Amino acid sequence: MLGRHGAARRRTALTALGTLVLTGVTTAASAEPPPAPASTAAHTLGADRPPAAVLRALERDLKLKPGQAAERLVNEAEAGARAGRLRNALGTHFAGAWVSGATSAELTVATTHSADVAAIESQGAKAAVVKRPLTDLQAVKKKLDSAARRVKTRDTPVWYVDVPTNRVVVQATRRPAATAFIKAAGVRGKGVSVRVSAQRPRLLADLVGGDAYYIESTARCSIGFSVTKDQQQGFASAGHCGEQGDSTAGSNRASQGTFQASTFPGKDMSWVAVNSDWTATPDVEGENGQRTQVTGSVQALVGASICRSGSTTGWHCGTIQQHDTSVAYSEGTVDGVTQTTVCAEPGDSGGPYVSGSQAQGVTSGGSGDCDEGGTTFYQPINPILSDFGLVLKTAAAQSGASAPQDNGTVDTWAAGRVYEAGTTVTHAGVRYQCLQSHQAQGAWSPVATPALWQRM
């Protein structure tokens, strides 16, 4: 519970929030001048100028009418900024946010206090009053994560925070297995529900020849996103694709690089440093060989559209179902992945997921296939960049070639650093709070991007 002074600050924030316009400008009382129209969230994230290949794939896979895909991407970008401001204002009452509808026109923000409804609605969002704050749900999931290290999870392969239902869900092949897992975690009666499903997610690496890149001349995976570390170029991919020191070859079987770091299980992330024959680009292979470029790594909301590229099945789209999911593969448990409705098949592992032009993550595993449909999980890109000190290669100009190393005390904004929603920084002598998780680009200073930062 908030203390007296904390509650007063929160009431002040909610009062000020009611005067904000939907594109994220500051209040009239702020000393900072309103940003130019070009600083809307959609413009900042490139959602107002999507590649044609992205629009075609969204229309095909989400069964949208002409024009709806473009509208959807703009709505999702604007919703992310509004949800970030409300998250900061609601504080411990915040219980999650998601978009819905064919064009993601409806943003819902959940709170545990009915007194917050007016402030939520003033931002053009629908309010949902629920029982449990997001922090409580996350704490329950962490207990399940801990239990998974002690007990077998073969019959309980997936568990996650389901924001729209305000619950933690355990997916199990048998209900008794879920009951035993919940009991072992000590979270019975803590808002945990059970979903019975015969599906068992699997890793999507393949031991046959094909396109993309090869590991030690045997396994095949897909390149994720181009990255740099200091002057070294390379790419991010899945951790289960290879171990540190493993060599890689490109789709043409030419020598390519070496795994510099790999984490699996626990997380599913890796990065490969390439030799001088290869050049890092911001490109992602899209529909029919057409390329799209990433401009950043702003995390999309639950319900947002997302597309994936892979060397086996190519370009497919769907929606984000939930973040912070844990998956127990037969090879080990991975925490913190995102679940989607996008299909994938063996060999697609490591490939990129993008929402509009924003990098989201790399393929980890899933179930089903691209003939009948399926579920996939991706390792979010921002933790990869942060853990390995990498800088995402983007189409936007960047001011530095290396990610700054956090030392626990520095809070000055810096390009290349990964910022989580709610983080506070100082820039040009002014304090700002992060609205959406992202890696800072050189052109994305807090004063220039109200879609990503809120002046305090």
C-alpha positions as semicolon CSV with decimal commas, in nm:
position;residue;x (nm);y (nm);z (nm)
1;M;0,000;0,000;0,000
2;L;0,118;0,353;-0,072
3;G;0,222;0,570;0,216
4;R;0,060;0,907;0,275
5;H;0,312;1,101;0,067
6;G;0,313;0,839;-0,210
7;A;-0,067;0,847;-0,230
8;A;-0,062;1,225;-0,257
9;R;0,187;1,212;-0,544
10;R;-0,029;0,953;-0,718
11;R;-0,345;1,167;-0,686
12;T;-0,153;1,460;-0,834
13;A;-0,036;1,246;-1,125
14;L;-0,387;1,123;-1,197
15;T;-0,526;1,475;-1,187
16;A;-0,262;1,598;-1,431
17;L;-0,313;1,296;-1,654
18;G;-0,671;1,395;-1,723
19;T;-0,555;1,705;-1,910
20;L;-0,325;1,523;-2,154
21;V;-0,415;1,483;-2,520
22;L;-0,406;1,138;-2,676
23;T;-0,085;1,192;-2,874
24;G;0,112;1,229;-2,553
25;V;0,185;1,600;-2,513
26;T;0,260;1,745;-2,171
27;T;0,013;1,933;-1,955
28;A;-0,053;2,301;-2,008
29;A;0,115;2,372;-1,675
30;S;0,443;2,217;-1,785
31;A;0,735;2,444;-1,861
32;E;0,833;2,220;-2,151
33;P;0,682;2,332;-2,483
34;P;0,443;2,090;-2,658
35;P;0,615;1,872;-2,918
36;A;0,559;1,919;-3,288
37;P;0,293;1,698;-3,451
38;A;0,570;1,479;-3,596
39;S;0,649;1,355;-3,242
40;T;0,330;1,148;-3,213
41;A;0,383;0,789;-3,108
42;A;0,294;0,658;-3,454
43;H;0,551;0,883;-3,620
44;T;0,822;0,811;-3,362
45;L;0,784;0,436;-3,407
46;G;0,739;0,448;-3,784
47;A;0,386;0,308;-3,759
48;D;0,249;0,577;-3,993
49;R;0,470;0,461;-4,282
50;P;0,473;0,079;-4,278
51;P;0,617;-0,127;-4,565
52;A;0,361;-0,261;-4,812
53;A;0,474;-0,617;-4,742
54;V;0,381;-0,579;-4,374
55;L;0,036;-0,449;-4,460
56;R;-0,032;-0,730;-4,706
57;A;0,071;-0,997;-4,457
58;L;-0,141;-0,846;-4,179
59;E;-0,445;-0,830;-4,407
60;R;-0,391;-1,194;-4,507
61;D;-0,322;-1,349;-4,166
62;L;-0,554;-1,135;-3,953
63;K;-0,825;-1,130;-4,223
64;L;-0,839;-0,751;-4,234
65;K;-1,010;-0,535;-4,492
66;P;-0,802;-0,298;-4,709
67;G;-0,690;-0,003;-4,499
68;Q;-0,747;-0,172;-4,164
69;A;-0,387;-0,293;-4,128
70;A;-0,248;0,061;-4,163
71;E;-0,504;0,194;-3,917
72;R;-0,427;-0,086;-3,674
73;L;-0,053;-0,013;-3,664
74;V;-0,114;0,356;-3,590
75;N;-0,366;0,273;-3,317
76;E;-0,128;0,025;-3,153
77;A;0,156;0,277;-3,144
78;E;-0,062;0,547;-2,990
79;A;-0,214;0,299;-2,742
80;G;0,130;0,200;-2,617
81;A;0,213;0,559;-2,525
82;R;-0,121;0,615;-2,352
83;A;-0,090;0,288;-2,160
84;G;0,257;0,390;-2,046
85;R;0,134;0,720;-1,905
86;L;-0,151;0,548;-1,725
87;R;0,084;0,282;-1,588
88;N;0,305;0,550;-1,436
89;A;0,007;0,740;-1,295
90;L;-0,178;0,441;-1,148
91;G;0,130;0,310;-0,970
92;T;0,058;0,001;-0,761
93;H;-0,307;0,002;-0,875
94;F;-0,205;-0,078;-1,235
95;A;-0,319;-0,425;-1,346
96;G;-0,218;-0,431;-1,712
97;A;-0,323;-0,298;-2,053
98;W;-0,423;-0,449;-2,387
99;V;-0,570;-0,356;-2,724
100;S;-0,860;-0,523;-2,903
101;G;-1,074;-0,501;-3,216
102;A;-0,993;-0,546;-3,585
103;T;-0,801;-0,218;-3,592
104;S;-0,688;-0,224;-3,224
105;A;-0,911;0,079;-3,175
106;E;-0,996;-0,010;-2,815
107;L;-0,732;0,025;-2,543
108;T;-0,827;-0,128;-2,207
109;V;-0,636;-0,038;-1,892
110;A;-0,701;-0,234;-1,573
111;T;-0,687;-0,098;-1,220
112;T;-0,768;-0,233;-0,876
113;H;-0,940;0,092;-0,768
114;S;-1,268;0,220;-0,911
115;A;-1,158;0,577;-0,831
116;D;-0,913;0,552;-1,122
117;V;-1,182;0,498;-1,385
118;A;-1,229;0,867;-1,470
119;A;-0,856;0,919;-1,529
120;I;-0,837;0,612;-1,752
121;E;-1,139;0,716;-1,956
122;S;-1,002;1,069;-1,994
123;Q;-0,722;0,914;-2,200
124;G;-0,969;0,755;-2,440
125;A;-0,922;0,412;-2,284
126;K;-1,172;0,166;-2,145
127;A;-1,132;0,102;-1,772
128;A;-1,145;-0,246;-1,619
129;V;-1,166;-0,267;-1,239
130;V;-1,012;-0,595;-1,126
131;K;-0,909;-0,766;-0,805
132;R;-0,534;-0,814;-0,842
133;P;-0,262;-0,563;-0,942
134;L;-0,008;-0,671;-1,200
135;T;0,266;-0,690;-0,936
136;D;0,069;-0,954;-0,743
137;L;0,019;-1,165;-1,057
138;Q;0,388;-1,140;-1,138
139;A;0,475;-1,251;-0,784
140;V;0,254;-1,559;-0,822
141;K;0,419;-1,647;-1,152
142;K;0,764;-1,617;-0,992
143;K;0,660;-1,878;-0,736
144;L;0,561;-2,109;-1,020
145;D;0,899;-2,037;-1,184
146;S;1,074;-2,140;-0,863
147;A;0,865;-2,455;-0,827
148;A;0,954;-2,556;-1,185
149;R;1,316;-2,584;-1,078
150;R;1,219;-2,843;-0,815
151;V;0,944;-3,051;-0,975
152;K;0,884;-3,208;-1,315
153;T;0,683;-2,996;-1,559
154;R;0,640;-3,235;-1,852
155;D;0,261;-3,226;-1,814
156;T;0,249;-2,854;-1,726
157;P;0,453;-2,711;-2,015
158;V;0,331;-2,347;-2,008
159;W;0,238;-2,090;-1,744
160;Y;0,188;-1,715;-1,777
161;V;0,027;-1,393;-1,656
162;D;-0,299;-1,345;-1,849
163;V;-0,359;-0,972;-1,818
164;P;-0,712;-0,953;-1,974
165;T;-0,849;-1,216;-1,733
166;N;-0,647;-1,085;-1,433
167;R;-0,516;-1,432;-1,363
168;V;-0,211;-1,652;-1,381
169;V;-0,279;-1,949;-1,610
170;V;-0,118;-2,293;-1,596
171;Q;-0,154;-2,486;-1,922
172;A;-0,146;-2,861;-1,862
173;T;-0,205;-3,181;-2,054
174;R;-0,388;-3,317;-1,747
175;R;-0,575;-3,123;-1,478
176;P;-0,427;-3,330;-1,188
177;A;-0,077;-3,234;-1,309
178;A;-0,171;-2,866;-1,295
179;T;-0,319;-2,907;-0,948
180;A;0,001;-3,070;-0,823
181;F;0,219;-2,799;-0,979
182;I;0,008;-2,520;-0,825
183;K;0,024;-2,691;-0,485
184;A;0,402;-2,734;-0,509
185;A;0,436;-2,362;-0,578
186;G;0,216;-2,273;-0,281
187;V;-0,016;-2,055;-0,492
188;R;-0,346;-2,240;-0,459
189;G;-0,625;-1,985;-0,415
190;K;-0,402;-1,704;-0,546
191;G;-0,588;-1,637;-0,869
192;V;-0,442;-1,925;-1,070
193;S;-0,657;-2,099;-1,331
194;V;-0,594;-2,413;-1,536
195;R;-0,615;-2,454;-1,914
196;V;-0,612;-2,815;-2,033
197;S;-0,447;-2,863;-2,372
198;A;-0,278;-3,155;-2,545
199;Q;-0,021;-2,924;-2,705
200;R;0,342;-2,951;-2,595
201;P;0,562;-2,666;-2,726
202;R;0,888;-2,774;-2,887
203;L;1,203;-2,596;-2,989
204;L;1,209;-2,505;-3,357
205;A;1,566;-2,591;-3,458
206;D;1,610;-2,842;-3,741
207;L;1,881;-3,093;-3,830
208;V;1,826;-3,083;-4,208
209;G;1,983;-2,863;-4,474
210;G;1,814;-2,550;-4,606
211;D;1,836;-2,174;-4,598
212;A;1,934;-1,933;-4,320
213;Y;2,241;-2,018;-4,111
214;Y;2,400;-2,343;-4,005
215;I;2,561;-2,437;-3,676
216;E;2,864;-2,669;-3,682
217;S;2,751;-2,789;-4,029
218;T;2,452;-2,976;-3,881
219;A;2,173;-2,775;-3,721
220;R;1,986;-2,494;-3,899
221;C;1,829;-2,184;-3,745
222;S;1,720;-1,840;-3,862
223;I;1,900;-1,510;-3,816
224;G;1,718;-1,276;-3,580
225;F;1,828;-0,910;-3,583
226;S;2,157;-0,749;-3,681
227;V;2,348;-0,605;-3,385
228;T;2,680;-0,445;-3,306
229;K;2,908;-0,455;-3,003
230;D;3,173;-0,185;-3,016
231;Q;3,297;-0,224;-3,375
232;Q;3,203;-0,592;-3,406
233;Q;2,905;-0,677;-3,626
234;G;2,679;-0,976;-3,576
235;F;2,324;-1,095;-3,514
236;A;2,098;-1,204;-3,229
237;S;1,927;-1,542;-3,235
238;A;1,793;-1,815;-3,006
239;G;2,011;-1,967;-2,735
240;H;1,914;-2,326;-2,811
241;C;2,054;-2,286;-3,165
242;G;2,416;-2,305;-3,052
243;E;2,665;-2,280;-2,767
244;Q;2,943;-2,029;-2,709
245;G;3,229;-2,111;-2,946
246;D;3,017;-2,291;-3,206
247;S;3,091;-2,184;-3,562
248;T;2,827;-2,079;-3,813
249;A;2,791;-2,072;-4,190
250;G;2,550;-1,863;-4,395
251;S;2,270;-1,984;-4,618
252;N;2,530;-2,015;-4,896
253;R;2,742;-2,238;-4,669
254;A;3,017;-1,976;-4,663
255;S;3,201;-1,922;-4,335
256;Q;3,006;-1,669;-4,130
257;G;3,093;-1,635;-3,760
258;T;3,106;-1,770;-3,405
259;F;2,864;-1,777;-3,113
260;Q;2,995;-1,522;-2,862
261;A;2,738;-1,594;-2,591
262;S;2,441;-1,825;-2,551
263;T;2,189;-1,869;-2,270
264;F;1,958;-2,173;-2,260
265;P;1,760;-2,285;-2,065
266;G;1,638;-2,012;-1,830
267;K;1,639;-1,771;-2,124
268;D;1,663;-1,850;-2,495
269;M;1,911;-1,597;-2,635
270;S;2,241;-1,583;-2,819
271;W;2,450;-1,363;-3,042
272;V;2,691;-1,445;-3,322
273;A;2,986;-1,227;-3,425
274;V;3,037;-1,239;-3,802
275;N;3,352;-1,208;-4,012
276;S;3,432;-0,923;-4,250
277;D;3,246;-1,087;-4,539
278;W;2,914;-1,009;-4,372
279;T;2,756;-0,668;-4,308
280;A;2,493;-0,592;-4,045
281;T;2,178;-0,429;-4,185
282;P;1,844;-0,327;-4,033
283;D;1,666;-0,553;-4,285
284;V;1,421;-0,833;-4,212
285;E;1,315;-1,073;-4,488
286;G;0,947;-1,019;-4,561
287;E;0,689;-1,153;-4,802
288;N;0,816;-1,284;-5,138
289;G;1,174;-1,174;-5,072
290;Q;1,080;-0,812;-5,004
291;R;1,259;-0,659;-4,708
292;T;1,134;-0,445;-4,423
293;Q;1,356;-0,242;-4,188
294;V;1,345;-0,213;-3,810
295;T;1,364;0,131;-3,651
296;G;1,371;0,040;-3,282
297;S;1,267;-0,211;-3,015
298;V;0,965;-0,060;-2,840
299;Q;0,770;-0,343;-2,676
300;A;0,415;-0,386;-2,811
301;L;0,103;-0,436;-2,597
302;V;-0,094;-0,754;-2,548
303;G;-0,338;-0,782;-2,839
304;A;-0,109;-0,597;-3,080
305;S;-0,034;-0,736;-3,425
306;I;0,301;-0,899;-3,489
307;C;0,478;-1,065;-3,784
308;R;0,754;-1,325;-3,795
309;S;1,014;-1,424;-4,052
310;G;1,177;-1,767;-4,066
311;S;1,388;-1,974;-4,302
312;T;1,137;-2,262;-4,316
313;T;0,797;-2,097;-4,346
314;G;0,876;-1,737;-4,442
315;W;0,658;-1,446;-4,334
316;H;0,351;-1,493;-4,111
317;C;0,152;-1,264;-3,883
318;G;-0,075;-1,288;-3,580
319;T;-0,127;-1,119;-3,244
320;I;0,046;-1,106;-2,905
321;Q;-0,140;-1,314;-2,647
322;Q;0,066;-1,241;-2,336
323;H;0,410;-1,142;-2,216
324;D;0,607;-1,299;-1,930
325;T;0,528;-1,661;-2,018
326;S;0,722;-1,962;-1,894
327;V;0,758;-2,269;-2,117
328;A;0,888;-2,608;-2,006
329;Y;1,045;-2,766;-2,314
330;S;1,179;-3,118;-2,282
331;E;1,529;-2,962;-2,301
332;G;1,465;-2,716;-2,015
333;T;1,242;-2,433;-1,893
334;V;1,255;-2,083;-2,039
335;D;1,106;-1,784;-1,853
336;G;0,998;-1,442;-1,975
337;V;0,901;-1,530;-2,332
338;T;0,601;-1,387;-2,518
339;Q;0,320;-1,606;-2,655
340;T;0,167;-1,531;-2,996
341;T;-0,084;-1,671;-3,245
342;V;0,177;-1,672;-3,523
343;C;0,261;-2,013;-3,670
344;A;0,614;-2,151;-3,708
345;E;0,794;-2,476;-3,787
346;P;1,135;-2,638;-3,726
347;G;1,416;-2,426;-3,868
348;D;1,235;-2,098;-3,792
349;S;1,407;-2,078;-3,451
350;G;1,598;-1,759;-3,390
351;G;1,406;-1,566;-3,656
352;P;1,277;-1,212;-3,595
353;Y;0,938;-1,089;-3,474
354;V;0,840;-0,731;-3,557
355;S;0,542;-0,517;-3,465
356;G;0,519;-0,249;-3,734
357;S;0,885;-0,153;-3,765
358;Q;0,972;-0,229;-3,402
359;A;1,183;-0,537;-3,323
360;Q;1,012;-0,756;-3,064
361;G;1,209;-1,078;-3,028
362;V;1,345;-1,402;-3,175
363;T;1,162;-1,732;-3,221
364;S;1,204;-1,976;-2,935
365;G;0,954;-2,258;-2,989
366;G;0,589;-2,346;-3,025
367;S;0,330;-2,602;-3,125
368;G;0,126;-2,671;-3,436
369;D;0,237;-2,574;-3,787
370;C;0,166;-2,326;-4,063
371;D;-0,085;-2,554;-4,239
372;E;-0,320;-2,603;-3,944
373;G;-0,211;-2,302;-3,736
374;G;-0,027;-2,293;-3,407
375;T;0,115;-2,107;-3,112
376;T;0,468;-1,968;-3,088
377;F;0,686;-1,812;-2,821
378;Y;0,959;-1,555;-2,873
379;Q;1,247;-1,441;-2,656
380;P;1,207;-1,060;-2,626
381;I;1,487;-0,866;-2,794
382;N;1,544;-0,602;-2,524
383;P;1,675;-0,851;-2,264
384;I;1,912;-0,991;-2,529
385;L;2,049;-0,644;-2,600
386;S;2,080;-0,568;-2,229
387;D;2,232;-0,900;-2,116
388;F;2,496;-0,909;-2,391
389;G;2,565;-0,535;-2,423
390;L;2,449;-0,518;-2,785
391;V;2,313;-0,235;-2,997
392;L;2,029;-0,313;-3,237
393;K;2,102;-0,216;-3,599
394;T;1,821;0,013;-3,710
395;A;1,726;0,229;-4,004
396;A;1,729;0,532;-3,775
397;A;2,055;0,720;-3,709
398;Q;2,237;0,608;-3,395
399;S;2,483;0,814;-3,199
400;G;2,702;0,530;-3,074
401;A;2,824;0,187;-3,173
402;S;2,821;0,028;-2,829
403;A;2,576;-0,009;-2,544
404;P;2,677;0,167;-2,221
405;Q;2,730;-0,061;-1,924
406;D;2,502;0,001;-1,625
407;N;2,684;0,036;-1,294
408;G;2,379;0,061;-1,069
409;T;2,413;0,434;-1,001
410;V;2,414;0,612;-1,337
411;D;2,068;0,745;-1,424
412;T;2,158;0,986;-1,703
413;W;1,985;0,897;-2,029
414;A;2,218;0,738;-2,284
415;A;2,166;0,603;-2,636
416;G;2,214;0,226;-2,654
417;R;2,085;0,153;-2,304
418;V;1,773;-0,063;-2,262
419;Y;1,505;0,108;-2,052
420;E;1,211;-0,070;-1,890
421;A;0,871;0,096;-1,849
422;G;0,868;0,299;-1,526
423;T;1,244;0,367;-1,521
424;T;1,342;0,727;-1,439
425;V;1,634;0,914;-1,595
426;T;1,784;1,261;-1,611
427;H;1,831;1,436;-1,944
428;A;1,940;1,799;-1,985
429;G;1,877;1,852;-1,614
430;V;1,516;1,729;-1,629
431;R;1,371;1,406;-1,485
432;Y;1,173;1,173;-1,712
433;Q;0,991;0,842;-1,663
434;C;0,989;0,570;-1,929
435;L;0,651;0,487;-2,084
436;Q;0,741;0,181;-2,297
437;S;1,029;-0,066;-2,274
438;H;1,287;-0,004;-2,550
439;Q;1,653;0,037;-2,638
440;A;1,729;0,409;-2,669
441;Q;1,818;0,523;-3,020
442;G;2,035;0,829;-3,080
443;A;1,739;1,030;-3,207
444;W;1,510;0,919;-2,924
445;S;1,614;1,154;-2,645
446;P;1,342;1,203;-2,380
447;V;1,273;1,564;-2,479
448;A;1,214;1,460;-2,841
449;T;0,999;1,150;-2,782
450;P;0,693;1,200;-2,558
451;A;0,574;0,865;-2,695
452;L;0,851;0,700;-2,492
453;W;0,921;0,940;-2,203
454;Q;0,707;1,147;-1,966
455;R;0,845;1,455;-1,798
456;M;0,811;1,428;-1,418
